[in-house]
């Protein structure tokens, strides 16, 4: 079963920590051991695993992505959001995270983020929790 997480982003470029909501999906499914798949079905947003302790990391990531993919290149895409499409390709649209003892297995300071590049918008993230098969 999939769980949909609905998110309203705040800015054109925005990183929203969704770690607690992903962990809630695991709790709701009552999965102790397995894998959690997190997927963003949008072409101008993505999923990032990164530090969730210092908010300046989010700002630094946005700054570097803006430097790598500037707004002022002669893009051909008619909607005017080519940089957002390119940034989403660079960060990716999904991640999987192992589950052990009902908890996401991430680094001490790691979190799961929706990375918005064309906001503010309403976004959906899909979470699939797969329980480890037990042999008996």
N, CA, C and O atoms as CSV, one atom per row, in Angstrom:
chain,resi,resn,atom,element,x,y,z
A,1,UNK,N,N,0.837,-1.181,0.000
A,1,UNK,CA,C,0.000,0.000,0.000
A,1,UNK,C,C,0.885,1.249,0.000
A,1,UNK,O,O,1.918,1.299,0.668
A,2,UNK,N,N,0.461,2.236,-0.754
A,2,UNK,CA,C,1.164,3.519,-0.809
A,2,UNK,C,C,0.541,4.488,0.180
A,2,UNK,O,O,-0.661,4.448,0.444
A,3,UNK,N,N,1.369,5.347,0.712
A,3,UNK,CA,C,0.870,6.478,1.495
A,3,UNK,C,C,1.261,7.728,0.727
A,3,UNK,O,O,2.401,7.861,0.281
A,4,UNK,N,N,0.322,8.633,0.576
A,4,UNK,CA,C,0.613,9.911,-0.061
A,4,UNK,C,C,0.828,10.953,1.022
A,4,UNK,O,O,0.032,11.080,1.952
A,5,UNK,N,N,1.906,11.688,0.886
A,5,UNK,CA,C,2.194,12.813,1.773
A,5,UNK,C,C,1.965,14.077,0.955
A,5,UNK,O,O,2.600,14.275,-0.081
A,6,UNK,N,N,1.072,14.920,1.415
A,6,UNK,CA,C,0.752,16.174,0.724
A,6,UNK,C,C,1.568,17.300,1.366
A,6,UNK,O,O,1.639,17.413,2.590
A,7,UNK,N,N,2.176,18.122,0.521
A,7,UNK,CA,C,3.080,19.166,0.999
A,7,UNK,C,C,2.808,20.456,0.241
A,7,UNK,O,O,2.675,20.443,-0.982
A,8,UNK,N,N,2.727,21.559,0.954
A,8,UNK,CA,C,2.652,22.874,0.333
A,8,UNK,C,C,4.017,23.525,0.495
A,8,UNK,O,O,4.443,23.814,1.614
A,9,UNK,N,N,4.702,23.756,-0.618
A,9,UNK,CA,C,6.013,24.391,-0.521
A,9,UNK,C,C,5.835,25.900,-0.363
A,9,UNK,O,O,4.783,26.455,-0.680
A,10,UNK,N,N,6.887,26.548,0.132
A,10,UNK,CA,C,6.780,27.948,0.535
A,10,UNK,C,C,7.446,28.922,-0.430
A,10,UNK,O,O,7.039,30.080,-0.527
A,11,UNK,N,N,8.470,28.455,-1.146
A,11,UNK,CA,C,9.287,29.340,-1.970
A,11,UNK,C,C,9.583,28.695,-3.315
A,11,UNK,O,O,9.275,27.524,-3.537
A,12,UNK,N,N,10.185,29.471,-4.210
A,12,UNK,CA,C,10.565,28.925,-5.513
A,12,UNK,C,C,11.505,27.735,-5.334
A,12,UNK,O,O,11.280,26.675,-5.919
A,13,UNK,N,N,12.533,27.900,-4.547
A,13,UNK,CA,C,13.434,26.803,-4.180
A,13,UNK,C,C,13.250,26.575,-2.692
A,13,UNK,O,O,13.411,27.494,-1.889
A,14,UNK,N,N,12.911,25.347,-2.328
A,14,UNK,CA,C,12.539,25.067,-0.947
A,14,UNK,C,C,12.888,23.622,-0.621
A,14,UNK,O,O,12.676,22.732,-1.444
A,15,UNK,N,N,13.411,23.386,0.551
A,15,UNK,CA,C,13.625,22.030,1.032
A,15,UNK,C,C,12.767,21.841,2.274
A,15,UNK,O,O,12.915,22.558,3.263
A,16,UNK,N,N,11.876,20.874,2.208
A,16,UNK,CA,C,10.931,20.608,3.291
A,16,UNK,C,C,11.305,19.275,3.920
A,16,UNK,O,O,11.310,18.246,3.243
A,17,UNK,N,N,11.617,19.288,5.204
A,17,UNK,CA,C,11.958,18.056,5.926
A,17,UNK,C,C,10.686,17.229,6.122
A,17,UNK,O,O,9.754,17.660,6.800
A,18,UNK,N,N,10.658,16.040,5.522
A,18,UNK,CA,C,9.486,15.163,5.625
A,18,UNK,C,C,9.821,13.870,6.383
A,18,UNK,O,O,9.066,12.899,6.326
A,19,UNK,N,N,10.940,13.867,7.082
A,19,UNK,CA,C,11.397,12.661,7.786
A,19,UNK,C,C,10.329,12.113,8.719
A,19,UNK,O,O,10.045,10.916,8.688
A,20,UNK,N,N,9.735,12.958,9.544
A,20,UNK,CA,C,8.734,12.487,10.502
A,20,UNK,C,C,7.526,11.889,9.800
A,20,UNK,O,O,6.963,10.901,10.271
A,21,UNK,N,N,7.120,12.477,8.680
A,21,UNK,CA,C,5.960,11.956,7.956
A,21,UNK,C,C,6.261,10.604,7.294
A,21,UNK,O,O,5.387,9.742,7.204
A,22,UNK,N,N,7.496,10.431,6.837
A,22,UNK,CA,C,7.892,9.139,6.283
A,22,UNK,C,C,7.938,8.097,7.402
A,22,UNK,O,O,7.478,6.968,7.227
A,23,UNK,N,N,8.492,8.482,8.544
A,23,UNK,CA,C,8.535,7.571,9.684
A,23,UNK,C,C,7.122,7.199,10.143
A,23,UNK,O,O,6.884,6.062,10.550
A,24,UNK,N,N,6.191,8.143,10.081
A,24,UNK,CA,C,4.788,7.848,10.420
A,24,UNK,C,C,4.208,6.768,9.505
A,24,UNK,O,O,3.436,5.923,9.957
A,25,UNK,N,N,4.576,6.792,8.227
A,25,UNK,CA,C,4.089,5.781,7.290
A,25,UNK,C,C,4.564,4.391,7.693
A,25,UNK,O,O,3.827,3.414,7.558
A,26,UNK,N,N,5.776,4.306,8.179
A,26,UNK,CA,C,6.315,3.026,8.657
A,26,UNK,C,C,5.534,2.567,9.882
A,26,UNK,O,O,5.161,1.399,9.996
A,27,UNK,N,N,5.296,3.490,10.783
A,27,UNK,CA,C,4.554,3.174,12.013
A,27,UNK,C,C,3.133,2.703,11.679
A,27,UNK,O,O,2.648,1.728,12.254
A,28,UNK,N,N,2.470,3.401,10.745
A,28,UNK,CA,C,1.111,3.038,10.348
A,28,UNK,C,C,1.044,1.641,9.739
A,28,UNK,O,O,0.070,0.915,9.934
A,29,UNK,N,N,2.083,1.276,9.002
A,29,UNK,CA,C,2.125,-0.046,8.368
A,29,UNK,C,C,2.611,-1.128,9.338
A,29,UNK,O,O,2.562,-2.317,9.023
A,30,UNK,N,N,3.075,-0.714,10.505
A,30,UNK,CA,C,3.568,-1.637,11.531
A,30,UNK,C,C,4.663,-2.557,10.983
A,30,UNK,O,O,4.661,-3.765,11.219
A,31,UNK,N,N,5.597,-1.948,10.244
A,31,UNK,CA,C,6.712,-2.704,9.676
A,31,UNK,C,C,7.914,-2.570,10.602
A,31,UNK,O,O,8.326,-1.464,10.955
A,32,UNK,N,N,8.462,-3.702,10.985
A,32,UNK,CA,C,9.628,-3.710,11.862
A,32,UNK,C,C,10.927,-3.775,11.064
A,32,UNK,O,O,11.884,-3.062,11.368
A,33,UNK,N,N,10.958,-4.632,10.040
A,33,UNK,CA,C,12.147,-4.806,9.205
A,33,UNK,C,C,11.709,-4.717,7.750
A,33,UNK,O,O,10.703,-5.313,7.365
A,34,UNK,N,N,12.464,-3.973,6.937
A,34,UNK,CA,C,12.112,-3.889,5.527
A,34,UNK,C,C,12.785,-2.724,4.834
A,34,UNK,O,O,13.898,-2.323,5.173
A,35,UNK,N,N,12.069,-2.191,3.847
A,35,UNK,CA,C,12.585,-1.091,3.033
A,35,UNK,C,C,11.474,-0.069,2.838
A,35,UNK,O,O,10.311,-0.426,2.647
A,36,UNK,N,N,11.841,1.194,2.887
A,36,UNK,CA,C,10.912,2.290,2.634
A,36,UNK,C,C,11.337,2.981,1.337
A,36,UNK,O,O,12.478,3.423,1.204
A,37,UNK,N,N,10.411,3.068,0.387
A,37,UNK,CA,C,10.651,3.743,-0.879
A,37,UNK,C,C,9.959,5.104,-0.824
A,37,UNK,O,O,8.779,5.191,-0.486
A,38,UNK,N,N,10.688,6.154,-1.154
A,38,UNK,CA,C,10.143,7.512,-1.169
A,38,UNK,C,C,10.291,8.046,-2.592
A,38,UNK,O,O,11.391,8.069,-3.143
A,39,UNK,N,N,9.165,8.477,-3.184
A,39,UNK,CA,C,9.164,8.875,-4.590
A,39,UNK,C,C,8.397,10.180,-4.781
A,39,UNK,O,O,7.329,10.375,-4.202
A,40,UNK,N,N,8.953,11.066,-5.597
A,40,UNK,CA,C,8.330,12.344,-5.932
A,40,UNK,C,C,7.895,12.309,-7.397
A,40,UNK,O,O,8.753,12.262,-8.279
A,41,UNK,N,N,6.580,12.331,-7.690
A,41,UNK,CA,C,6.101,12.226,-9.063
A,41,UNK,C,C,6.006,13.565,-9.804
A,41,UNK,O,O,5.084,13.778,-10.592
A,42,UNK,N,N,6.957,14.460,-9.549
A,42,UNK,CA,C,6.927,15.784,-10.184
A,42,UNK,C,C,8.226,16.010,-10.949
A,42,UNK,O,O,9.286,15.548,-10.527
A,43,UNK,N,N,8.146,16.711,-12.058
A,43,UNK,CA,C,9.328,16.921,-12.902
A,43,UNK,C,C,10.141,18.149,-12.507
A,43,UNK,O,O,11.201,18.398,-13.082
A,44,UNK,N,N,9.660,18.917,-11.536
A,44,UNK,CA,C,10.414,20.098,-11.087
A,44,UNK,C,C,10.648,20.064,-9.574
A,44,UNK,O,O,10.812,21.103,-8.935
A,45,UNK,N,N,10.661,18.867,-9.024
A,45,UNK,CA,C,10.955,18.667,-7.601
A,45,UNK,C,C,11.632,17.315,-7.461
A,45,UNK,O,O,11.645,16.530,-8.409
A,46,UNK,N,N,12.190,17.033,-6.304
A,46,UNK,CA,C,12.869,15.761,-6.101
A,46,UNK,C,C,12.930,15.387,-4.635
A,46,UNK,O,O,12.354,16.059,-3.779
A,47,UNK,N,N,13.634,14.308,-4.360
A,47,UNK,CA,C,13.821,13.814,-3.000
A,47,UNK,C,C,15.310,13.853,-2.673
A,47,UNK,O,O,16.143,13.390,-3.452
A,48,UNK,N,N,15.627,14.410,-1.517
A,48,UNK,CA,C,17.014,14.564,-1.081
A,48,UNK,C,C,17.171,13.947,0.303
A,48,UNK,O,O,16.326,14.134,1.178
A,49,UNK,N,N,18.261,13.211,0.489
A,49,UNK,CA,C,18.677,12.796,1.829
A,49,UNK,C,C,19.877,13.661,2.183
A,49,UNK,O,O,20.881,13.673,1.471
A,50,UNK,N,N,19.761,14.381,3.286
A,50,UNK,CA,C,20.871,15.247,3.671
A,50,UNK,C,C,20.725,15.624,5.138
A,50,UNK,O,O,19.812,15.166,5.827
A,51,UNK,N,N,21.628,16.453,5.594
A,51,UNK,CA,C,21.629,16.883,6.992
A,51,UNK,C,C,20.344,17.639,7.322
A,51,UNK,O,O,19.913,18.516,6.574
A,52,UNK,N,N,19.745,17.284,8.451
A,52,UNK,CA,C,18.544,18.001,8.885
A,52,UNK,C,C,18.746,18.690,10.228
A,52,UNK,O,O,17.775,19.022,10.908
A,53,UNK,N,N,19.990,18.904,10.610
A,53,UNK,CA,C,20.272,19.572,11.878
A,53,UNK,C,C,20.490,21.072,11.680
A,53,UNK,O,O,19.978,21.879,12.455
A,54,UNK,N,N,21.236,21.443,10.660
A,54,UNK,CA,C,21.586,22.844,10.408
A,54,UNK,C,C,20.888,23.325,9.136
A,54,UNK,O,O,21.199,22.857,8.041
A,55,UNK,N,N,19.959,24.244,9.277
A,55,UNK,CA,C,19.183,24.749,8.134
A,55,UNK,C,C,20.064,25.437,7.090
A,55,UNK,O,O,19.644,25.584,5.942
A,56,UNK,N,N,21.255,25.854,7.454
A,56,UNK,CA,C,22.144,26.486,6.485
A,56,UNK,C,C,22.591,25.515,5.400
A,56,UNK,O,O,22.959,25.945,4.306
A,57,UNK,N,N,22.567,24.205,5.680
A,57,UNK,CA,C,22.907,23.226,4.655
A,57,UNK,C,C,21.895,23.319,3.511
A,57,UNK,O,O,22.273,23.240,2.342
A,58,UNK,N,N,20.627,23.485,3.837
A,58,UNK,CA,C,19.594,23.643,2.812
A,58,UNK,C,C,19.877,24.869,1.950
A,58,UNK,O,O,19.770,24.814,0.725
A,59,UNK,N,N,20.239,25.970,2.597
A,59,UNK,CA,C,20.530,27.208,1.870
A,59,UNK,C,C,21.758,27.040,0.983
A,59,UNK,O,O,21.794,27.538,-0.142
A,60,UNK,N,N,22.765,26.335,1.497
A,60,UNK,CA,C,23.976,26.100,0.708
A,60,UNK,C,C,23.678,25.227,-0.507
A,60,UNK,O,O,24.179,25.493,-1.600
A,61,UNK,N,N,22.877,24.199,-0.325
A,61,UNK,CA,C,22.503,23.334,-1.439
A,61,UNK,C,C,21.776,24.139,-2.516
A,61,UNK,O,O,22.085,24.018,-3.701
A,62,UNK,N,N,20.816,24.957,-2.103
A,62,UNK,CA,C,20.079,25.799,-3.058
A,62,UNK,C,C,21.028,26.760,-3.772
A,62,UNK,O,O,20.910,26.960,-4.981
A,63,UNK,N,N,21.969,27.355,-3.034
A,63,UNK,CA,C,22.915,28.297,-3.623
A,63,UNK,C,C,23.765,27.616,-4.699
A,63,UNK,O,O,23.962,28.172,-5.779
A,64,UNK,N,N,24.266,26.416,-4.406
A,64,UNK,CA,C,25.128,25.723,-5.362
A,64,UNK,C,C,24.331,25.268,-6.584
A,64,UNK,O,O,24.807,25.392,-7.713
A,65,UNK,N,N,23.131,24.746,-6.368
A,65,UNK,CA,C,22.303,24.347,-7.510
A,65,UNK,C,C,21.967,25.548,-8.395
A,65,UNK,O,O,21.939,25.424,-9.619
A,66,UNK,N,N,21.712,26.706,-7.786
A,66,UNK,CA,C,21.451,27.921,-8.564
A,66,UNK,C,C,22.686,28.351,-9.347
A,66,UNK,O,O,22.566,28.889,-10.448
A,67,UNK,N,N,23.865,28.118,-8.789
A,67,UNK,CA,C,25.118,28.459,-9.472
A,67,UNK,C,C,25.375,27.509,-10.645
A,67,UNK,O,O,25.806,27.932,-11.718
A,68,UNK,N,N,25.104,26.216,-10.422
A,68,UNK,CA,C,25.310,25.220,-11.470
A,68,UNK,C,C,24.279,25.365,-12.592
A,68,UNK,O,O,24.595,25.201,-13.771
A,69,UNK,N,N,23.045,25.675,-12.201
A,69,UNK,CA,C,21.936,25.783,-13.157
A,69,UNK,C,C,21.319,27.181,-13.022
A,69,UNK,O,O,20.285,27.337,-12.372
A,70,UNK,N,N,21.941,28.193,-13.627
A,70,UNK,CA,C,21.433,29.563,-13.495
A,70,UNK,C,C,20.135,29.781,-14.271
A,70,UNK,O,O,19.827,29.060,-15.220
A,71,UNK,N,N,19.400,30.775,-13.850
A,71,UNK,CA,C,18.125,31.112,-14.502
A,71,UNK,C,C,18.308,31.809,-15.844
A,71,UNK,O,O,17.390,31.804,-16.664
A,72,UNK,N,N,19.480,32.412,-16.090
A,72,UNK,CA,C,19.633,33.305,-17.238
A,72,UNK,C,C,20.287,32.682,-18.473
A,72,UNK,O,O,20.825,33.411,-19.306
A,73,UNK,N,N,20.255,31.371,-18.612
A,73,UNK,CA,C,20.753,30.743,-19.836
A,73,UNK,C,C,19.648,30.780,-20.900
A,73,UNK,O,O,18.476,30.943,-20.560
A,74,UNK,N,N,20.001,30.633,-22.163
A,74,UNK,CA,C,18.981,30.695,-23.222
A,74,UNK,C,C,18.203,29.365,-23.367
A,74,UNK,O,O,18.296,28.692,-24.394
A,75,UNK,N,N,17.454,29.013,-22.342
A,75,UNK,CA,C,16.673,27.778,-22.351
A,75,UNK,C,C,15.591,27.857,-23.429
A,75,UNK,O,O,15.110,28.942,-23.758
A,76,UNK,N,N,15.219,26.714,-23.967
A,76,UNK,CA,C,14.230,26.666,-25.040
A,76,UNK,C,C,12.838,26.288,-24.553
A,76,UNK,O,O,11.854,26.551,-25.244
A,77,UNK,N,N,12.737,25.683,-23.390
A,77,UNK,CA,C,11.447,25.235,-22.852
A,77,UNK,C,C,10.531,26.439,-22.646
A,77,UNK,O,O,10.909,27.396,-21.971
A,78,UNK,N,N,9.344,26.397,-23.216
A,78,UNK,CA,C,8.444,27.543,-23.247
A,78,UNK,C,C,7.848,27.965,-21.920
A,78,UNK,O,O,7.439,29.117,-21.778
A,79,UNK,N,N,7.784,27.072,-20.940
A,79,UNK,CA,C,7.170,27.424,-19.655
A,79,UNK,C,C,8.066,28.309,-18.790
A,79,UNK,O,O,7.595,28.927,-17.835
A,80,UNK,N,N,9.348,28.370,-19.122
A,80,UNK,CA,C,10.253,29.213,-18.347
A,80,UNK,C,C,10.785,28.566,-17.080
A,80,UNK,O,O,11.381,29.250,-16.247
A,81,UNK,N,N,10.585,27.266,-16.917
A,81,UNK,CA,C,11.066,26.615,-15.695
A,81,UNK,C,C,12.089,25.517,-15.981
A,81,UNK,O,O,12.193,24.543,-15.235
A,82,UNK,N,N,12.838,25.685,-17.063
A,82,UNK,CA,C,13.882,24.707,-17.390
A,82,UNK,C,C,14.877,24.493,-16.259
A,82,UNK,O,O,15.256,23.351,-15.999
A,83,UNK,N,N,15.320,25.557,-15.571
A,83,UNK,CA,C,16.247,25.301,-14.467
A,83,UNK,C,C,15.672,24.340,-13.421
A,83,UNK,O,O,16.404,23.520,-12.865
A,84,UNK,N,N,14.384,24.436,-13.154
A,84,UNK,CA,C,13.758,23.543,-12.178
A,84,UNK,C,C,13.786,22.095,-12.666
A,84,UNK,O,O,14.030,21.181,-11.878
A,85,UNK,N,N,13.538,21.883,-13.948
A,85,UNK,CA,C,13.595,20.531,-14.509
A,85,UNK,C,C,15.003,19.952,-14.386
A,85,UNK,O,O,15.170,18.788,-14.023
A,86,UNK,N,N,15.990,20.750,-14.682
A,86,UNK,CA,C,17.381,20.290,-14.635
A,86,UNK,C,C,17.798,19.988,-13.197
A,86,UNK,O,O,18.444,18.971,-12.941
A,87,UNK,N,N,17.437,20.856,-12.263
A,87,UNK,CA,C,17.779,20.617,-10.849
A,87,UNK,C,C,17.139,19.333,-10.336
A,87,UNK,O,O,17.759,18.589,-9.576
A,88,UNK,N,N,15.900,19.071,-10.749
A,88,UNK,CA,C,15.247,17.852,-10.284
A,88,UNK,C,C,15.954,16.610,-10.824
A,88,UNK,O,O,16.022,15.589,-10.139
A,89,UNK,N,N,16.479,16.689,-12.042
A,89,UNK,CA,C,17.248,15.571,-12.584
A,89,UNK,C,C,18.537,15.382,-11.778
A,89,UNK,O,O,18.943,14.250,-11.515
A,90,UNK,N,N,19.169,16.470,-11.391
A,90,UNK,CA,C,20.416,16.372,-10.636
A,90,UNK,C,C,20.220,15.748,-9.251
A,90,UNK,O,O,21.059,14.963,-8.810
A,91,UNK,N,N,19.141,16.080,-8.569
A,91,UNK,CA,C,18.940,15.531,-7.220
A,91,UNK,C,C,18.213,14.190,-7.237
A,91,UNK,O,O,18.348,13.408,-6.296
A,92,UNK,N,N,17.452,13.915,-8.278
A,92,UNK,CA,C,16.742,12.647,-8.373
A,92,UNK,C,C,15.348,12.711,-7.778
A,92,UNK,O,O,15.021,13.617,-7.012
A,93,UNK,N,N,14.536,11.733,-8.143
A,93,UNK,CA,C,13.135,11.738,-7.741
A,93,UNK,C,C,12.789,10.704,-6.686
A,93,UNK,O,O,11.641,10.631,-6.246
A,94,UNK,N,N,13.774,9.895,-6.268
A,94,UNK,CA,C,13.440,8.844,-5.305
A,94,UNK,C,C,14.647,8.422,-4.478
A,94,UNK,O,O,15.797,8.703,-4.815
A,95,UNK,N,N,14.336,7.739,-3.386
A,95,UNK,CA,C,15.346,7.121,-2.521
A,95,UNK,C,C,14.707,5.922,-1.856
A,95,UNK,O,O,13.490,5.871,-1.683
A,96,UNK,N,N,15.520,4.970,-1.489
A,96,UNK,CA,C,15.031,3.913,-0.622
A,96,UNK,C,C,15.887,3.901,0.629
A,96,UNK,O,O,17.085,4.182,0.590
A,97,UNK,N,N,15.249,3.571,1.732
A,97,UNK,CA,C,15.906,3.601,3.035
A,97,UNK,C,C,15.535,2.321,3.773
A,97,UNK,O,O,14.365,1.943,3.823
A,98,UNK,N,N,16.517,1.667,4.336
A,98,UNK,CA,C,16.262,0.451,5.096
A,98,UNK,C,C,15.520,0.770,6.387
A,98,UNK,O,O,15.656,1.857,6.950
A,99,UNK,N,N,14.739,-0.193,6.840
A,99,UNK,CA,C,14.000,-0.096,8.096
A,99,UNK,C,C,14.500,-1.202,9.014
A,99,UNK,O,O,14.578,-2.364,8.615
A,100,UNK,N,N,14.831,-0.840,10.225
A,100,UNK,CA,C,15.219,-1.823,11.233
A,100,UNK,C,C,14.592,-1.415,12.558
A,100,UNK,O,O,14.658,-0.252,12.957
A,101,UNK,N,N,13.984,-2.381,13.231
A,101,UNK,CA,C,13.286,-2.112,14.492
A,101,UNK,C,C,12.269,-0.984,14.344
A,101,UNK,O,O,12.086,-0.178,15.256
A,102,UNK,N,N,11.607,-0.933,13.176
A,102,UNK,CA,C,10.569,0.056,12.932
A,102,UNK,C,C,11.072,1.469,12.677
A,102,UNK,O,O,10.279,2.410,12.656
A,103,UNK,N,N,12.384,1.636,12.484
A,103,UNK,CA,C,12.976,2.969,12.315
A,103,UNK,C,C,13.734,3.074,10.995
A,103,UNK,O,O,14.391,2.126,10.566
A,104,UNK,N,N,13.632,4.235,10.360
A,104,UNK,CA,C,14.468,4.513,9.196
A,104,UNK,C,C,15.924,4.396,9.595
A,104,UNK,O,O,16.321,4.905,10.643
A,105,UNK,N,N,16.722,3.735,8.782
A,105,UNK,CA,C,18.145,3.577,9.067
A,105,UNK,C,C,18.933,4.605,8.270
A,105,UNK,O,O,19.326,4.371,7.127
A,106,UNK,N,N,19.152,5.753,8.909
A,106,UNK,CA,C,19.884,6.843,8.276
A,106,UNK,C,C,20.994,7.283,9.211
A,106,UNK,O,O,21.044,6.893,10.377
A,107,UNK,N,N,21.883,8.106,8.670
A,107,UNK,CA,C,22.940,8.660,9.490
A,107,UNK,C,C,22.373,9.540,10.594
A,107,UNK,O,O,21.225,9.979,10.526
A,108,UNK,N,N,23.174,9.788,11.591
A,108,UNK,CA,C,22.744,10.527,12.787
A,108,UNK,C,C,22.070,11.855,12.461
A,108,UNK,O,O,21.070,12.218,13.079
A,109,UNK,N,N,22.618,12.574,11.495
A,109,UNK,CA,C,22.098,13.905,11.181
A,109,UNK,C,C,21.274,13.921,9.907
A,109,UNK,O,O,20.890,14.997,9.447
A,110,UNK,N,N,20.990,12.765,9.321
A,110,UNK,CA,C,20.303,12.705,8.034
A,110,UNK,C,C,18.799,12.856,8.169
A,110,UNK,O,O,18.197,12.441,9.159
A,111,UNK,N,N,18.211,13.460,7.148
A,111,UNK,CA,C,16.769,13.574,7.046
A,111,UNK,C,C,16.340,13.395,5.610
A,111,UNK,O,O,17.163,13.412,4.695
A,112,UNK,N,N,15.041,13.221,5.418
A,112,UNK,CA,C,14.444,13.083,4.088
A,112,UNK,C,C,13.762,14.410,3.761
A,112,UNK,O,O,12.976,14.924,4.557
A,113,UNK,N,N,14.067,14.956,2.594
A,113,UNK,CA,C,13.529,16.256,2.189
A,113,UNK,C,C,12.839,16.170,0.834
A,113,UNK,O,O,13.289,15.459,-0.064
A,114,UNK,N,N,11.744,16.902,0.702
A,114,UNK,CA,C,11.223,17.224,-0.612
A,114,UNK,C,C,11.999,18.454,-1.068
A,114,UNK,O,O,12.053,19.456,-0.355
A,115,UNK,N,N,12.591,18.382,-2.239
A,115,UNK,CA,C,13.335,19.507,-2.802
A,115,UNK,C,C,12.477,20.156,-3.894
A,115,UNK,O,O,12.246,19.566,-4.949
A,116,UNK,N,N,12.019,21.351,-3.628
A,116,UNK,CA,C,11.182,22.111,-4.559
A,116,UNK,C,C,12.063,23.045,-5.378
A,116,UNK,O,O,12.939,23.717,-4.834
A,117,UNK,N,N,11.826,23.085,-6.701
A,117,UNK,CA,C,12.597,23.967,-7.564
A,117,UNK,C,C,11.730,24.882,-8.427
A,117,UNK,O,O,12.255,25.651,-9.232
A,118,UNK,N,N,10.400,24.806,-8.266
A,118,UNK,CA,C,9.502,25.614,-9.093
A,118,UNK,C,C,8.267,26.019,-8.290
A,118,UNK,O,O,7.140,25.962,-8.782
A,119,UNK,N,N,8.504,26.427,-7.054
A,119,UNK,CA,C,7.386,26.717,-6.165
A,119,UNK,C,C,7.035,28.190,-6.140
A,119,UNK,O,O,7.516,28.996,-6.936
A,120,UNK,N,N,6.185,28.493,-5.201
A,120,UNK,CA,C,5.513,27.564,-4.293
A,120,UNK,C,C,4.421,26.773,-5.010
A,120,UNK,O,O,3.723,27.289,-5.883
A,121,UNK,N,N,4.297,25.504,-4.615
A,121,UNK,CA,C,3.320,24.601,-5.221
A,121,UNK,C,C,2.824,23.594,-4.204
A,121,UNK,O,O,3.396,23.413,-3.129
A,122,UNK,N,N,1.729,22.943,-4.592
A,122,UNK,CA,C,1.248,21.793,-3.826
A,122,UNK,C,C,1.918,20.559,-4.419
A,122,UNK,O,O,1.858,20.334,-5.628
A,123,UNK,N,N,2.558,19.761,-3.563
A,123,UNK,CA,C,3.290,18.586,-4.029
A,123,UNK,C,C,2.794,17.333,-3.306
A,123,UNK,O,O,2.243,17.398,-2.207
A,124,UNK,N,N,3.007,16.211,-3.953
A,124,UNK,CA,C,2.691,14.915,-3.379
A,124,UNK,C,C,3.957,14.072,-3.386
A,124,UNK,O,O,4.693,14.049,-4.373
A,125,UNK,N,N,4.204,13.382,-2.284
A,125,UNK,CA,C,5.289,12.404,-2.210
A,125,UNK,C,C,4.646,11.072,-1.885
A,125,UNK,O,O,3.800,10.986,-0.995
A,126,UNK,N,N,5.045,10.029,-2.604
A,126,UNK,CA,C,4.512,8.696,-2.365
A,126,UNK,C,C,5.513,7.898,-1.541
A,126,UNK,O,O,6.715,7.921,-1.805
A,127,UNK,N,N,5.002,7.200,-0.548
A,127,UNK,CA,C,5.828,6.372,0.319
A,127,UNK,C,C,5.288,4.947,0.255
A,127,UNK,O,O,4.097,4.715,0.463
A,128,UNK,N,N,6.163,4.006,-0.032
A,128,UNK,CA,C,5.809,2.579,-0.044
A,128,UNK,C,C,6.708,1.888,0.970
A,128,UNK,O,O,7.933,1.979,0.901
A,129,UNK,N,N,6.084,1.204,1.901
A,129,UNK,CA,C,6.811,0.478,2.933
A,129,UNK,C,C,6.681,-1.004,2.621
A,129,UNK,O,O,5.576,-1.538,2.528
A,130,UNK,N,N,7.813,-1.655,2.461
A,130,UNK,CA,C,7.834,-3.086,2.122
A,130,UNK,C,C,8.438,-3.855,3.292
A,130,UNK,O,O,9.594,-3.649,3.661
A,131,UNK,N,N,7.644,-4.731,3.858
A,131,UNK,CA,C,8.102,-5.554,4.972
A,131,UNK,C,C,9.018,-6.657,4.452
A,131,UNK,O,O,8.802,-7.211,3.374
A,132,UNK,N,N,10.038,-6.960,5.236
A,132,UNK,CA,C,10.935,-8.049,4.889
A,132,UNK,C,C,10.191,-9.370,5.017
A,132,UNK,O,O,9.516,-9.614,6.017
A,133,UNK,N,N,10.312,-10.206,4.023
A,133,UNK,CA,C,9.643,-11.508,4.071
A,133,UNK,C,C,10.301,-12.364,5.154
A,133,UNK,O,O,11.526,-12.408,5.270
A,134,UNK,N,N,9.491,-13.021,5.917
A,134,UNK,CA,C,10.023,-13.898,6.947
A,134,UNK,C,C,9.865,-15.345,6.516
A,134,UNK,O,O,8.824,-15.733,5.986
A,135,UNK,N,N,10.875,-16.121,6.738
A,135,UNK,CA,C,10.794,-17.546,6.372
A,135,UNK,C,C,10.348,-18.328,7.602
A,135,UNK,O,O,10.687,-17.975,8.732
A,136,UNK,N,N,9.613,-19.356,7.377
A,136,UNK,CA,C,9.131,-20.071,8.525
A,136,UNK,C,C,8.966,-21.462,8.228
A,136,UNK,O,O,8.559,-22.235,9.095
